[in-house]
């Protein structure tokens, strides 16, 4: 899986990370400690893998900054962690 990671807590290993929740079509929260937002990326637009809560995922990616509108652009609302995504903008 190829992903863009949006987090200031990129100290955790992405290998075997548990999926906490999947609030967006191509994005999900993972990590056993700090919440790390993972945005699936790729050439085809829609990823070929459907992520489910409690999946354990291995991925490669880049730790990238995002702007204050990222949560809204990703359709992540307050109940799904929008405030945390916005705080790291």
PyMOL CGO cylinders between C-alpha atoms (Angstrom):
from pymol import cmd
from pymol.cgo import CYLINDER

trace = [
    CYLINDER, 0.00, 0.00, 0.00, 1.29, 3.48, -0.82, 0.3, 1, 1, 1, 1, 1, 1,
    CYLINDER, 1.29, 3.48, -0.82, 0.23, 6.32, 1.42, 0.3, 1, 1, 1, 1, 1, 1,
    CYLINDER, 0.23, 6.32, 1.42, 0.81, 9.91, 2.40, 0.3, 1, 1, 1, 1, 1, 1,
    CYLINDER, 0.81, 9.91, 2.40, 1.14, 10.23, 6.17, 0.3, 1, 1, 1, 1, 1, 1,
    CYLINDER, 1.14, 10.23, 6.17, -0.13, 13.37, 7.87, 0.3, 1, 1, 1, 1, 1, 1,
    CYLINDER, -0.13, 13.37, 7.87, 1.30, 13.45, 11.39, 0.3, 1, 1, 1, 1, 1, 1,
    CYLINDER, 1.30, 13.45, 11.39, 3.81, 15.14, 13.59, 0.3, 1, 1, 1, 1, 1, 1,
    CYLINDER, 3.81, 15.14, 13.59, 4.16, 11.83, 15.49, 0.3, 1, 1, 1, 1, 1, 1,
    CYLINDER, 4.16, 11.83, 15.49, 5.91, 9.76, 12.83, 0.3, 1, 1, 1, 1, 1, 1,
    CYLINDER, 5.91, 9.76, 12.83, 7.95, 7.89, 15.40, 0.3, 1, 1, 1, 1, 1, 1,
    CYLINDER, 7.95, 7.89, 15.40, 5.85, 4.73, 15.17, 0.3, 1, 1, 1, 1, 1, 1,
    CYLINDER, 5.85, 4.73, 15.17, 6.69, 1.98, 12.74, 0.3, 1, 1, 1, 1, 1, 1,
    CYLINDER, 6.69, 1.98, 12.74, 4.18, 1.61, 9.90, 0.3, 1, 1, 1, 1, 1, 1,
    CYLINDER, 4.18, 1.61, 9.90, 4.68, -2.16, 9.92, 0.3, 1, 1, 1, 1, 1, 1,
    CYLINDER, 4.68, -2.16, 9.92, 1.67, -3.98, 11.32, 0.3, 1, 1, 1, 1, 1, 1,
    CYLINDER, 1.67, -3.98, 11.32, -0.01, -0.80, 12.50, 0.3, 1, 1, 1, 1, 1, 1,
    CYLINDER, -0.01, -0.80, 12.50, -3.60, -1.37, 13.67, 0.3, 1, 1, 1, 1, 1, 1,
    CYLINDER, -3.60, -1.37, 13.67, -6.33, 0.63, 11.92, 0.3, 1, 1, 1, 1, 1, 1,
    CYLINDER, -6.33, 0.63, 11.92, -8.32, 2.59, 14.51, 0.3, 1, 1, 1, 1, 1, 1,
    CYLINDER, -8.32, 2.59, 14.51, -11.02, 4.00, 12.25, 0.3, 1, 1, 1, 1, 1, 1,
    CYLINDER, -11.02, 4.00, 12.25, -11.76, 4.70, 8.58, 0.3, 1, 1, 1, 1, 1, 1,
    CYLINDER, -11.76, 4.70, 8.58, -13.62, 8.03, 8.40, 0.3, 1, 1, 1, 1, 1, 1,
    CYLINDER, -13.62, 8.03, 8.40, -12.75, 8.85, 4.77, 0.3, 1, 1, 1, 1, 1, 1,
    CYLINDER, -12.75, 8.85, 4.77, -12.90, 7.02, 1.46, 0.3, 1, 1, 1, 1, 1, 1,
    CYLINDER, -12.90, 7.02, 1.46, -9.12, 7.06, 1.05, 0.3, 1, 1, 1, 1, 1, 1,
    CYLINDER, -9.12, 7.06, 1.05, -7.97, 7.91, 4.59, 0.3, 1, 1, 1, 1, 1, 1,
    CYLINDER, -7.97, 7.91, 4.59, -7.80, 6.31, 8.00, 0.3, 1, 1, 1, 1, 1, 1,
    CYLINDER, -7.80, 6.31, 8.00, -6.36, 6.64, 11.52, 0.3, 1, 1, 1, 1, 1, 1,
    CYLINDER, -6.36, 6.64, 11.52, -3.72, 4.16, 12.65, 0.3, 1, 1, 1, 1, 1, 1,
    CYLINDER, -3.72, 4.16, 12.65, -1.13, 3.57, 15.40, 0.3, 1, 1, 1, 1, 1, 1,
    CYLINDER, -1.13, 3.57, 15.40, -1.13, 1.92, 18.77, 0.3, 1, 1, 1, 1, 1, 1,
    CYLINDER, -1.13, 1.92, 18.77, -0.15, 5.12, 20.57, 0.3, 1, 1, 1, 1, 1, 1,
    CYLINDER, -0.15, 5.12, 20.57, -0.45, 8.49, 18.79, 0.3, 1, 1, 1, 1, 1, 1,
    CYLINDER, -0.45, 8.49, 18.79, -3.11, 8.79, 16.12, 0.3, 1, 1, 1, 1, 1, 1,
    CYLINDER, -3.11, 8.79, 16.12, -1.53, 8.93, 12.68, 0.3, 1, 1, 1, 1, 1, 1,
    CYLINDER, -1.53, 8.93, 12.68, -3.62, 9.91, 9.66, 0.3, 1, 1, 1, 1, 1, 1,
    CYLINDER, -3.62, 9.91, 9.66, -2.86, 7.86, 6.55, 0.3, 1, 1, 1, 1, 1, 1,
    CYLINDER, -2.86, 7.86, 6.55, -4.11, 9.07, 3.17, 0.3, 1, 1, 1, 1, 1, 1,
    CYLINDER, -4.11, 9.07, 3.17, -4.02, 6.41, 0.47, 0.3, 1, 1, 1, 1, 1, 1,
    CYLINDER, -4.02, 6.41, 0.47, -2.48, 7.55, -2.78, 0.3, 1, 1, 1, 1, 1, 1,
    CYLINDER, -2.48, 7.55, -2.78, -1.70, 6.00, -6.10, 0.3, 1, 1, 1, 1, 1, 1,
    CYLINDER, -1.70, 6.00, -6.10, -1.92, 6.27, -9.84, 0.3, 1, 1, 1, 1, 1, 1,
    CYLINDER, -1.92, 6.27, -9.84, -5.50, 5.10, -10.37, 0.3, 1, 1, 1, 1, 1, 1,
    CYLINDER, -5.50, 5.10, -10.37, -7.24, 7.46, -7.93, 0.3, 1, 1, 1, 1, 1, 1,
    CYLINDER, -7.24, 7.46, -7.93, -9.26, 4.80, -6.09, 0.3, 1, 1, 1, 1, 1, 1,
    CYLINDER, -9.26, 4.80, -6.09, -7.09, 2.39, -4.14, 0.3, 1, 1, 1, 1, 1, 1,
    CYLINDER, -7.09, 2.39, -4.14, -7.43, -1.33, -4.75, 0.3, 1, 1, 1, 1, 1, 1,
    CYLINDER, -7.43, -1.33, -4.75, -7.58, -2.13, -1.03, 0.3, 1, 1, 1, 1, 1, 1,
    CYLINDER, -7.58, -2.13, -1.03, -10.54, -1.54, 1.29, 0.3, 1, 1, 1, 1, 1, 1,
    CYLINDER, -10.54, -1.54, 1.29, -9.25, -0.69, 4.76, 0.3, 1, 1, 1, 1, 1, 1,
    CYLINDER, -9.25, -0.69, 4.76, -11.36, -1.85, 7.71, 0.3, 1, 1, 1, 1, 1, 1,
    CYLINDER, -11.36, -1.85, 7.71, -11.09, -0.99, 11.43, 0.3, 1, 1, 1, 1, 1, 1,
    CYLINDER, -11.09, -0.99, 11.43, -8.85, -3.46, 13.28, 0.3, 1, 1, 1, 1, 1, 1,
    CYLINDER, -8.85, -3.46, 13.28, -6.94, -4.38, 10.08, 0.3, 1, 1, 1, 1, 1, 1,
    CYLINDER, -6.94, -4.38, 10.08, -3.19, -4.44, 10.59, 0.3, 1, 1, 1, 1, 1, 1,
    CYLINDER, -3.19, -4.44, 10.59, -1.51, -2.61, 7.74, 0.3, 1, 1, 1, 1, 1, 1,
    CYLINDER, -1.51, -2.61, 7.74, 2.01, -2.29, 6.40, 0.3, 1, 1, 1, 1, 1, 1,
    CYLINDER, 2.01, -2.29, 6.40, 2.65, 0.68, 4.16, 0.3, 1, 1, 1, 1, 1, 1,
    CYLINDER, 2.65, 0.68, 4.16, 5.29, 2.97, 2.76, 0.3, 1, 1, 1, 1, 1, 1,
    CYLINDER, 5.29, 2.97, 2.76, 4.78, 6.67, 2.52, 0.3, 1, 1, 1, 1, 1, 1,
    CYLINDER, 4.78, 6.67, 2.52, 5.93, 10.20, 3.06, 0.3, 1, 1, 1, 1, 1, 1,
    CYLINDER, 5.93, 10.20, 3.06, 5.32, 12.41, 6.08, 0.3, 1, 1, 1, 1, 1, 1,
    CYLINDER, 5.32, 12.41, 6.08, 3.77, 15.53, 4.56, 0.3, 1, 1, 1, 1, 1, 1,
    CYLINDER, 3.77, 15.53, 4.56, 2.33, 18.73, 5.95, 0.3, 1, 1, 1, 1, 1, 1,
    CYLINDER, 2.33, 18.73, 5.95, -1.19, 19.77, 5.01, 0.3, 1, 1, 1, 1, 1, 1,
    CYLINDER, -1.19, 19.77, 5.01, -3.19, 22.98, 5.18, 0.3, 1, 1, 1, 1, 1, 1,
    CYLINDER, -3.19, 22.98, 5.18, -5.99, 23.88, 7.58, 0.3, 1, 1, 1, 1, 1, 1,
    CYLINDER, -5.99, 23.88, 7.58, -8.64, 22.80, 5.05, 0.3, 1, 1, 1, 1, 1, 1,
    CYLINDER, -8.64, 22.80, 5.05, -7.39, 19.22, 4.76, 0.3, 1, 1, 1, 1, 1, 1,
    CYLINDER, -7.39, 19.22, 4.76, -9.93, 17.69, 7.17, 0.3, 1, 1, 1, 1, 1, 1,
    CYLINDER, -9.93, 17.69, 7.17, -12.82, 19.28, 5.30, 0.3, 1, 1, 1, 1, 1, 1,
    CYLINDER, -12.82, 19.28, 5.30, -11.38, 18.28, 1.91, 0.3, 1, 1, 1, 1, 1, 1,
    CYLINDER, -11.38, 18.28, 1.91, -11.10, 14.70, 3.18, 0.3, 1, 1, 1, 1, 1, 1,
    CYLINDER, -11.10, 14.70, 3.18, -14.69, 14.73, 4.54, 0.3, 1, 1, 1, 1, 1, 1,
    CYLINDER, -14.69, 14.73, 4.54, -13.48, 14.13, 8.11, 0.3, 1, 1, 1, 1, 1, 1,
    CYLINDER, -13.48, 14.13, 8.11, -15.83, 15.73, 10.65, 0.3, 1, 1, 1, 1, 1, 1,
    CYLINDER, -15.83, 15.73, 10.65, -15.33, 16.63, 14.33, 0.3, 1, 1, 1, 1, 1, 1,
    CYLINDER, -15.33, 16.63, 14.33, -16.49, 13.23, 15.59, 0.3, 1, 1, 1, 1, 1, 1,
    CYLINDER, -16.49, 13.23, 15.59, -13.94, 11.55, 13.30, 0.3, 1, 1, 1, 1, 1, 1,
    CYLINDER, -13.94, 11.55, 13.30, -10.93, 13.66, 14.37, 0.3, 1, 1, 1, 1, 1, 1,
    CYLINDER, -10.93, 13.66, 14.37, -11.07, 16.80, 12.21, 0.3, 1, 1, 1, 1, 1, 1,
    CYLINDER, -11.07, 16.80, 12.21, -9.75, 18.90, 15.09, 0.3, 1, 1, 1, 1, 1, 1,
    CYLINDER, -9.75, 18.90, 15.09, -6.63, 16.75, 15.36, 0.3, 1, 1, 1, 1, 1, 1,
    CYLINDER, -6.63, 16.75, 15.36, -5.98, 16.99, 11.60, 0.3, 1, 1, 1, 1, 1, 1,
    CYLINDER, -5.98, 16.99, 11.60, -6.49, 20.77, 11.68, 0.3, 1, 1, 1, 1, 1, 1,
    CYLINDER, -6.49, 20.77, 11.68, -4.26, 21.20, 14.75, 0.3, 1, 1, 1, 1, 1, 1,
    CYLINDER, -4.26, 21.20, 14.75, -1.33, 19.67, 12.84, 0.3, 1, 1, 1, 1, 1, 1,
    CYLINDER, -1.33, 19.67, 12.84, -1.76, 21.96, 9.82, 0.3, 1, 1, 1, 1, 1, 1,
]
cmd.load_cgo(trace, "trace")
